[in-house]
Structure formats: structure tokens, C-alpha cells
């Protein structure tokens, strides 16, 4: 079920490369890499999970409310991270010219189905 949601987000986003469902502890639940793409999506997720924990702490300390989404635009890839619940996040990696708005929309709308499956 998880892989199908990730595949749907990646394949329906122009420039989508990969999708990942991961715990904040850096342990992946599932992933999808579009055919023909070469990216170590688990390493990307593990590195960003460390940063994500710091962002969550900063938002709490600033009393800004719960963080919901983070986007990291680098020279070669853009990664959008959507927080699912207190334990998991979903991320999609795009080419720099990819459709960031569509990725954000799909993560927001499809993220709830992931959250529902994670709460057994």
C-alpha cells in the first residue's frame, strides 16, 4: 500500500525522481524510485531526518506550532518533506525543474492515507 502511494506521487509529479516513507529515527518503511533514476533515497532520507528533528525542536521552542512541511532546494535535487504524524514523514525528491507545487499538493492529499495505514 505504501509503495503504491509513493509511486503515485512520484509518477504524477513532473520531474519526480523518488519517494520515501520513513520514521524520524531514520528507518525507512517503504520507498519508490522512478525507473531509470539513480538515487540513494534512503541516504537522502536518513540525512534529512536529522535536520528534520532539529526543525521540529526549533518550531516548538519558537512556539510557532507544529511543523507540517519542509522543502529543501539544492543544486541537483529538490526534496519536499511532509510530516505524517509524531513518528513518520513522507518525502519526494524532484529534479530542480520539477513541479514543486504539484508535489506539495500530492503529499498533502495522499499523506492522510499513509497516516491512516500507519495507525493500526
Buried (B, 14 or more C-beta within 10 A) or exposed (E): EBEEBBBBBBEBBEBBBBBBBBBBEBEBBBBBBBEEEEBEBBEBBBEBBEEBEEBBEEBEEEEEEEBEEBEBEEEEBBBBBBBBEEEBBBBBBBBEEBBBEBBBBBBEEBBEBBBEBBEE
